[in-house]
């Protein structure tokens, strides 16, 4: 049958699907992902150790410019929030044209204080903030935020960092292949018949029944038969391929010691 031969032809082409290439790429991608994840963890550890190995002053000078205005203003809004909070009011009392009272300046200096920094980083005074004094307060706030980050990194070094460690894993690939083909044939016939019987007669008569009476009659029979037939042939085939891949990785977490002491 043509159908079975077609299915066999398609099944013989299973090597064209590229299943070995699919499996190879899956294994290499998983391996690359694990290596990349481990490298990122090691980079994070190295960057943390390098950052905390600096002195506080050096860390502040290297970091303060990376602290954006939004982070600075968020810190100031916690230290000196405005008296009235609405959409038009500044987020903090530290704003251009605002006059700081003595208690407000004292509270701000207490929050800004960094031991070891020139002047203790206390730059707030009882005055109306102009462009120069306002920028000085923003710079001092950025230094205080940088110092907070330095303290946090120091604590992280003492505690160690959590890392992911892969124990084992399973990579599974599977190929489902199915070839299907079929032939379909149908035939339909019909017959129509019609029969007709005709009687035809003619007569000729005189005034009276006599020997001159002439009569004749004839009959005819006709028959017609029509036969019709219709046939159709359908051939269908289908190929269904399903490639599946799965990865299962078992891992645990532990602490990477950063400070042996």
N, C-alpha and C positions, 0 to 999 in steps of 0.2 A: 504494500500500500504506500501511496505517496506520503500520507500523513506520518506513518511510522518512520519512513526514511528521513523526512524533514526533521522530526524530533531527534533522531539519532545524529543527524548532521549538526544540529545546534548543540547537543550535548558534547559532541566531539570538540567544540570550540571553547570549552570551559577555560582552557589555558589563556585565552585572550582577555579574560577579566582582569588579570593583574593581581590576583590574591597574594602571591608571595611579596610583591612590592608593597601592598597595603600593610601586611604584617611587619615587614622590615621598617617601614616608616613609623608605625605605631611604637615599635620597640625603641627606635632611635629618638623619637620625640619624647617618650617617657624618660629615657636616660638623660637627655638634654635638660628636661625640666627639673629633674632631681639635682643635677649638677649645678644648674643656675640658681636653684633655691638655696643650696648649701653655700655657694659663693656669695649670694646676697647676705646671708646670715653672717658670714665671716667678715664681709665688708662693714656691716653694721657694728660688729664687735670692735673692729680696728678703728673705725671713726670715733666710737665712744671712748676708747682708751686714749686715742690721740687728743681728743677734746679735753678730757679730764687731766691729762698730763701737763696742760698749760697752767700757768699761774692765773689767778682770778683776774688780774688787770689785763693780762694778754687775752684771755678769753672774752672779756667784756669788749675790748677794742676790736676784736675780730668778729664779734657777733652783733653788736648794737646796730650796725647799719642794715642788717638783715631783718630787723624787727620792724614791721610795717606800722603805719599810722593807726590802722584799725585796732591792732593789738595794744598799742600805747594808749589810745583813748579808752579802750575797754578797761585797762588797768586804772587809769585816772578816774573813770566813772565809779569805780568801786571805792577809791580812796576819798574823793570829794564829789559825791553825787550832787546834782543840782537841787535847789529847793523845790522847784516845780518841774515835774517831768511831763513833757508833751512833745508833740511833733516838731514844734518850732524852737523849743529850748535847746541849748547846747547839752551834750551828754554829761558834761562835768563843769564844775565851777572854774576849772582851769581852761579859760577861753579868752580870746582877745577882747580887751575892754572891760573885763571883769576885775573887780577889786577884791583881793584876798584880805581877809581879816587876820589879826594876829593868831587866833586859835586855829584858823584854817591853814595858815602858813606853817604853824608848828606841827599840825597833824600831817601835812604833806611832807615836811622834812623828816619826820619820824618814819614815814613809809619809804622815803627815798634813801635813807641812810645805808651806806655800804662801808663797813670798816675797811680801811686800807686804801680807799680811793681818796684822791685829793679833796680836801674840804668835807670828806665824809659823804659827798654827793648831795649835800644839803644846800640847795640853791634857792629855795622858796623864801620870799620876804613879804611883809605886809605892804602891798602896793597894787596899783592898777596895772594889769598885764598889758605890756606893749609888745611890739614885734620881737625885740631882742630877748626880753625876759621870758616871753612865751616859748620861744624856740629853745631857750636854755632849760626850761622845765620839761619840754618834750624829750630833749636829749638825756636829761637825768632820769626820766621815767624809762627810756629805752635801756639805759645802763642797769637800772634796778631789775628789769625783766630779764636781762642777760645774766645777771648775778643769780637770779632765781633758777634759771636753767642750769647754771653751773652747779649749784647746790643739789639740784635734782639728779644730774648726771653722776655726781659724787656718790650719792646714795645708791644709784643703780649699780655702780661699780662694786660697792661693798656687798650688795645683795647677789650680784650675778644676773645674767640675762637668760630668759627662757629661750630654748632653741628646739627645733623639731629634728628628731633623729629617726631615720627610716630603718626599721628592723628587717622586713622582708616584703615581698610583693609578688603578685601573680599577674601576668599579661596573657590574656586569652583572646584568640581570634577564631571566628567561625564563618564558614561559607555554606549557604544553603542554595542549591541550584536545582531547578526543575524545568524540564522541557516538555511541552504538551502540544500535540497536533492531532487533528481529527478531520475525517471526510464525512460529508453528509450528502445523501442522494435521495431525491423524492420524485415519484412519478404519479401523474393523475390523468385519467382518461374518462371521457364521457361519450355517450351515444344518444343520438336523437333520431327518432323514426316517426314517420307520418304516413298513414294509409288513407286513400280516398276512393270511394266507389261512386261512379257517375252513372246515372240512367238517362239515356236520351231516347225519346220516342217522337215519332211524327205520324200523322194520320190524315187521310183525305176521305171525305165522305160525300155522298151525293144527297139528293133530297130524301131518299129512303134507303133503308138497308137493302142493298142489292149486290149483285155481283160486281158492280162498279166500286164497291167499297174497297178502298186501298189503305192498308195500314202497315206500318213497319216499326220496328223497335230495335234498339241496340244498347249494349252495356259496355262500360269501360272501367277498368280497375288500375289504379296507379299506386305505387309504393315508393317512398323515398327514405333513405337511411343515411344519416351523417354521423361520422365518428370523429371526435377531437381528442387530442392527447397533449399533455404539457409535462415537461420534466425540468427539474432544476438540480444543480449540483453545487454544493458549498464546501469549501475547504478552509479550515481555520487552523492557526498555530499560535502558540504563545510560549514565551520564555520568561521565567521569573527567577531573578537572582537576588539574594539577600546576603550582604556582607555585614558581619557584626564584630565589634571589637570592644573589649572591656579591660579595665585596669583596676586592680585592687592593691592598695598599698597600706601596710600596717606600720604605724609609727608611734613613738612615745615622745614625751617631752622631758627634758632635764635642764639643769642649770649649768651654764657655761661660766666657770670661775674666771673672773677678770682681775681679781686682786688676791694673789696667793696669801698675802698677809692676813 
